[in-house]
Amino acid sequence: MVRYAVVIERGAGNLSAFVPDLPGCVAAARERDELLVLIREAVALHVEALRQSGLPVPEPTSTAEYVEV
């Protein structure tokens, strides 16, 4: 099992998510739970498409931290 960092952003009427290590892998939804389901599916489909195309699957290298100011 591989774990990719996912960045979640709040928009005017929805949430969106992207995966820094998988350019173009995105999802959007109104609710966080739905967004997490969709981005998991997007990552799985993205990785599968890379493999089927004979392209390398990037290793996860991004991490996330919070800082207090």
C-alpha positions as CSV (number, residue, x, y, z in Angstrom):
1,M,0.0,0.0,0.0
2,V,1.3,3.5,-0.9
3,R,0.2,6.7,0.7
4,Y,0.0,9.9,-1.2
5,A,-0.4,13.3,0.4
6,V,-3.6,15.0,-0.6
7,V,-4.2,18.8,-0.4
8,I,-7.8,19.9,0.3
9,E,-8.9,23.4,-0.4
10,R,-12.2,25.1,0.4
11,G,-13.8,27.1,-2.5
12,A,-16.9,29.3,-2.6
13,G,-19.4,26.4,-2.7
14,N,-17.3,23.2,-2.6
15,L,-14.1,21.5,-1.6
16,S,-11.4,20.4,-4.0
17,A,-8.5,18.1,-3.6
18,F,-5.3,17.4,-5.5
19,V,-2.3,15.1,-5.2
20,P,1.0,16.9,-5.5
21,D,2.9,13.8,-6.6
22,L,0.3,12.9,-9.3
23,P,-0.2,16.0,-11.5
24,G,-3.7,16.2,-12.8
25,C,-5.2,14.0,-10.2
26,V,-8.0,16.1,-8.7
27,A,-11.5,15.8,-7.3
28,A,-14.2,18.1,-6.1
29,A,-17.3,17.7,-3.9
30,R,-19.6,19.6,-1.6
31,E,-18.9,17.5,1.5
32,R,-15.5,16.4,2.9
33,D,-16.5,12.7,3.2
34,E,-17.6,12.6,-0.4
35,L,-14.4,14.4,-1.5
36,L,-12.2,11.8,0.3
37,V,-14.0,9.0,-1.5
38,L,-13.7,10.7,-4.8
39,I,-9.9,11.5,-4.4
40,R,-9.2,7.9,-3.4
41,E,-10.9,6.7,-6.5
42,A,-9.1,9.3,-8.6
43,V,-5.7,8.2,-7.2
44,A,-6.5,4.6,-7.9
45,L,-7.6,5.3,-11.5
46,H,-4.6,7.6,-12.1
47,V,-2.1,5.0,-11.0
48,E,-3.9,2.3,-13.0
49,A,-3.9,4.5,-16.1
50,L,-0.1,5.2,-15.7
51,R,0.6,1.4,-15.4
52,Q,-1.6,0.5,-18.4
53,S,0.2,3.1,-20.4
54,G,3.6,1.7,-19.4
55,L,4.5,5.0,-17.6
56,P,6.3,5.1,-14.3
57,V,4.1,5.6,-11.2
58,P,5.7,8.4,-9.1
59,E,6.7,7.5,-5.6
60,P,5.1,9.6,-3.0
61,T,7.5,12.3,-1.9
62,S,5.2,15.1,-0.7
63,T,4.4,15.6,2.9
64,A,2.3,18.1,4.8
65,E,2.7,19.8,8.1
66,Y,0.8,22.5,10.0
67,V,2.5,25.5,11.6
68,E,1.1,27.7,14.2
69,V,1.6,31.5,14.0
